[in-house]
Structures are given as structure tokens and as C-alpha cells.
């Protein structure tokens, strides 16, 4: 009997360590059909998550299932998964056509079927004209497209694309995004990774933000944007009367938390609106009710990550 | 790009047998090798010992032709286990040169280009990958070792007749087993070096060093300590020892040394020689296992 999870990609409490180095930690995710974007800076764990999804590595803890399958059953598992890697992953000396044809033969397709599907996938990515040129002579965008072609050539149900828009010119980018979107609408699980959220948000049904191996936000694009916007910022204040400051802060609706330091010479405040917080602090100082020794954002790193992810100017938040 | 409007149908047809898929890998490697005129030329040169041996066997089996050519000695040349033993020893040197030439270029380009994830995100294991790569060397080296030697063996059996074939079957066994053993050792070593040393020339150089520099160290060790255990790191010596046993010929030891009762004239125990070869193959497999990982980046 088919379970509901047989139509999903499921990560259950998944951790992956490379020796002492953390890849991803305690990931709980459910990815349904449609386009899902993994967004995060370099080293955030996107590729690790994709490698787990494609059965290339095993979780140190927890389990990961793709449509109810794991790579323990390689024949069935790899038939439903297509992977487009991030790097120039080409065996030396091959033409684009040979590259795709070979990959299909590795899937176990006979020569005739492999030829038909090679042509079909090359056509899908508009690479028929360049199919018989050596991959080494391709531009970066063409390499990206031929990689994409090989990942869809065997008609997978789950398509995992690591930074698929890197190096594409605007036209090829638009075409690729249209293709991803269409494949998502056809019921495929299309998982795309990217550095920048706005790059993929127009086609994403679901967005997963990653940082330092953790999922920091997930859901539909609008929800994630709101979550990011409302992410409280921590500010540390060293002052003469933290109790008084805390009392004044709690009267503000943007203050989430204020915690007085053990030495009672400062506090840590969490606010959803840093500008209003600094204005208030300025006003209190002017009124002469307390003396400020130091003010510093306590989680600048996290905020910079968010700013980086949301990143683009003019992006709608 | 309107192609996505096509109906999306996963492949549900018949699949090729699992065990045949590793044969996809050598196709382009071999095509590339046979594209190189230099390499093809060298392969032809490697067949010269075969042609010379075929001529000798023919002459040996035809006294009339020898008479015509003015070669009228009573004992022309004995086509026996010693003949095939020395022939294989010579061919194995050529096989080594080919391996040092081709082997280092088999795995390192895939690692440099991060191509492994692409191979391994298919129903295709690392073992099959290694099998695919090593089969390139097995094919080429077989062409210049045991395949022509077996042909020569059959030629001799045909010329000699009178039950020579049956009486000398152990020679055929020694040819095949000895060749495959040598091919396995040098191929695994070449693949392991190719996986760890990115620069092809350096990998080839290292291969020579493992065989010849280590042999030199072994000899120096024997000379200084007046022992024979230094042969352990002399893979050519170890291999010769096993071949000599397989062909049933004595190891060639210098008479001067023997007369001096030099401990270096003693050979390694045969079982130990086998252990050394198994150990070398094991280390190569471990090195390959460690290097050939599917993941392309760490985080």
C-alpha cells in the first residue's frame, strides 16, 4: 500500500558530519512536488543536502527518503532521481551528445532508446546545434545546459539542480526557469539551489533557507520573506541602569525580549525594528535618565546572512 | 523552449543487465587511445616479441626450413617453459611501460572535473567505476601479453603434435595466470596513483619509482644487512619469483654470489611473495576506496 510519504522527499532528523566538520544538522524537511529552492551562502549545506537527496552520501544520523526510496535500492532509486551537479563534471574529450548518451547507457537504456532520449533532452535545452561539439569547447552556459539535459534525459520524478542558473546568459536563464517551472507544474519535484533568493523566488513553490548547516526558514516564498523581515535583531547595551532601560523597552511593541546581564551593567534586547530601537535609545540618553557605555549588535552575522540571502535591490519583500 | 509541453513519460522499457554497464566507460578511453598515433605505434612495437617468437617457433618446428636458411645446428632453440617464461618477462616490461603511459590519465581527469558524482548518481557503483577503468588496461595489456602468448602456445602445439599440448598445459596456465597477475598489480597501482596524483607525468614517474627506486633500496638493504628481505619492496623480483614458480623454472641467481654463499642468493619464501602482491593490491584498493568518493565538496 502506498504511503503519503511515497510522493515526498522526506528528511527526518538528518545530520551529516564529515569527520568533525558539520555538513548539515538536525534537518527535518518534507518536500512535495513543484519547485523547491534551497537558498544559502557558500558552506551553508546546500550541496550536502542535495548529495543526501541523490544518494551520493549517507546521513550520519536520521534518514532521508525520496518518494519512499533510498539508495539502498539503487535500481529504483536512481531511476527516479536526476542530478545536475554544480561543477564542470565532464569526462574528458566527450561531445555533448556522447555525454548524455553515455549517461543514459549507465542507466541501463539500450542503444536505440538512449539515442532517442539523448536527442529529446538536447532539444529540450536548445542544444541540438552544438550537440556534436566537444564539451570542452562549450561556453559556461552551454555546459550548464548540457548538464541539465543529462539530468532530465531519463525522465526522473525528482530533479535536483545544484546552482543551475550559474553562468547562464539572461535568455538561457529565462528559458531554464521556464523549463523548471513547467516541470514543477507537471508534478516533478524540482529542487534548485541558489545563493540568492530573488534569483529563484519567482518560480519557487517552496523556499528553504540554510545557514551553517541548519534550516533557518522554510515555507512558501511570502512566508519566508515575512519571517526574514521580522527576524528579531539582538542588540547589546552596556549602561548605568539596565532595569530602567528594560522597563522603557518593554513599553514598545517591537521589543521581543530584554535580558539584563548578570553583572547588572547592561542588557541584551531583541527587537523587530532596529531603527526604532536606536531612536528610542537616543531619546532616553537625551533625557539624561541613564548613561550608555556601549551599544553593539549581538547577532550581526545572522543578519548579514539574511541580508545576503534577500540580497537584491528592488526585490519585493 | 517549448519542448516541456510534451507529455512526460518516465522510461519503463527493458534495461540492460547490471553487470554490463561498466563496459560503457572504456569505450571512449579506448577510442582516445587508438586516436593517438604514437600509442598505436608503440602497441605495434609491443607485438614485435610475438612476431619474433612466432618465427622462432616456426623455425624450431621446421628443420627443412632451417636447412634452407643454413641454420643446421642440432639444438636450434627449445620451445618449452623457459622460452615462454622469458617471453612473458620481456612482454611484461612493455606492459609496464604502456601502463605507466596510459594508467595515470584514467581516473585523475574525472576527479579534476568532479565527474564522479555524475557517474555515481546513477545505478552505478564505485566498484563498477573501477572495473570500467581497469578494463581499459586489462584489454590493452592482454593484447600484448597472454593473448599472443596463447596463440604462440597453440602454434607450437600444432607444429609439434604428438600430445605436446596436453603435456604442456601447465605452461598455458602459467601464461594466463602470470599475465593476469601482473596486469592486475600494475593496473591497480596505476589507478591508485591516478586517483591521488593529479599531475600525469608525476604519477608516471611515481610508478617508475615504486618499481625501480624501491628495488634499488631493497638491494642496498640486502647488501648492507646481508639479508634477502630487501626483496620485499622489489616488486619485479617478487613477480619474477611467482612467475618462475608458475612456469617451473629456477630463479636466475648470479653464480658469483652463489659461490660466495651470499645470503642474498636466497629467495623470499614463495608464500610471502604472494602475500606481498596481495598486500600491494589491497593497499591500492584502499587508496582507491578512500579517494573515489561521490561527494563533490565538503559543505
Contacts between the chains, C-beta under 8 A, distances in Angstrom:
chain1	res1	chain2	res2	distance
A	18	B	295	7.9
A	18	B	298	4.9
A	18	B	299	7.3
A	21	B	298	6.1
A	21	B	299	6.7
A	22	B	299	7.5
A	23	B	298	7.2
A	23	B	299	5.4
A	43	B	299	5.0
A	44	B	299	7.8
A	45	B	299	6.1
A	47	B	296	6.9
A	47	B	297	5.5
A	47	B	299	7.2
A	48	B	295	7.7
A	48	B	299	5.9
A	51	B	117	7.4
A	51	B	294	7.0
A	51	B	295	5.3
A	51	B	296	7.5
A	54	B	117	7.8
A	54	B	121	4.8
A	55	B	121	6.9
A	56	B	117	5.6
A	56	B	120	6.0
A	56	B	121	5.9
A	56	B	294	3.7
A	56	B	295	5.9
A	57	B	294	6.3
A	57	B	295	5.0
A	74	B	123	4.5
A	74	B	125	7.4
A	75	B	15	7.9
A	75	B	18	7.6
A	75	B	123	5.0
A	77	B	123	7.9
A	78	B	121	6.5
A	78	B	122	5.2
A	78	B	123	4.6
A	78	B	124	7.9
A	79	B	10	7.5
A	79	B	11	7.6
A	79	B	123	7.2
A	80	B	10	7.7
A	81	B	121	6.8
A	83	B	117	6.9
A	83	B	118	7.5
A	83	B	121	4.2
A	85	B	114	6.6
A	85	B	117	5.0
A	85	B	118	6.1
A	85	B	121	7.9
A	85	B	296	6.2
A	86	B	296	7.0
A	86	B	297	7.8
A	87	B	113	7.3
A	87	B	114	4.0
A	87	B	296	6.0
A	88	B	113	5.6
A	88	B	114	7.0
A	89	B	113	5.9
A	89	B	114	4.8
A	89	B	115	4.7
A	89	B	116	7.9
A	89	B	117	6.2
A	89	B	118	4.5
A	89	B	296	7.5
A	90	B	113	5.5
A	90	B	115	6.1
A	90	B	118	7.9
A	91	B	28	6.9
A	91	B	109	7.0
A	91	B	110	6.0
A	91	B	113	7.2
A	91	B	115	5.2
A	92	B	109	4.3
A	92	B	110	8.0
A	92	B	113	7.0
A	93	B	28	6.5
A	93	B	32	5.6
A	94	B	28	6.3
A	98	B	28	6.9
A	102	B	24	5.7
A	102	B	27	7.9
A	102	B	28	7.4
A	103	B	118	7.0
A	103	B	122	6.8
A	105	B	16	7.5
A	105	B	21	7.1
A	105	B	24	4.7
A	106	B	21	5.7
A	106	B	24	5.6
A	106	B	119	6.9
A	106	B	122	4.6
A	106	B	123	7.5
A	106	B	124	5.0
A	107	B	11	7.8
A	107	B	15	7.7
A	107	B	122	5.6
A	107	B	123	6.6
A	108	B	15	3.5
A	108	B	16	4.8
A	108	B	18	7.4
A	108	B	21	6.4
A	108	B	123	6.6
A	109	B	11	6.5
A	109	B	13	7.5
A	109	B	15	7.1
A	109	B	16	7.3
A	110	B	13	7.8
A	110	B	14	7.2
A	110	B	16	5.9
A	113	B	11	6.9
A	113	B	13	5.9
A	117	B	11	7.3
A	120	B	3	7.6
A	120	B	6	7.9
A	123	B	3	5.4
A	124	B	1	6.9
A	124	B	3	4.3
A	124	B	4	6.7
A	125	B	1	7.3
A	126	B	1	5.8
A	150	B	118	7.4
A	154	B	10	7.9
A	154	B	11	5.9
A	155	B	8	6.5
A	155	B	9	6.4
A	155	B	10	4.4
A	155	B	11	5.8
A	156	B	10	7.4
A	157	B	10	6.6
A	175	B	1	4.4
A	178	B	1	6.3
A	178	B	4	7.5
A	179	B	1	5.8
A	179	B	4	5.3
A	182	B	4	3.9
A	182	B	5	7.4
A	183	B	4	6.4
A	183	B	8	7.7
A	186	B	4	7.5
A	186	B	8	5.0
A	187	B	8	7.8
A	188	B	8	7.5
A	213	B	299	7.1
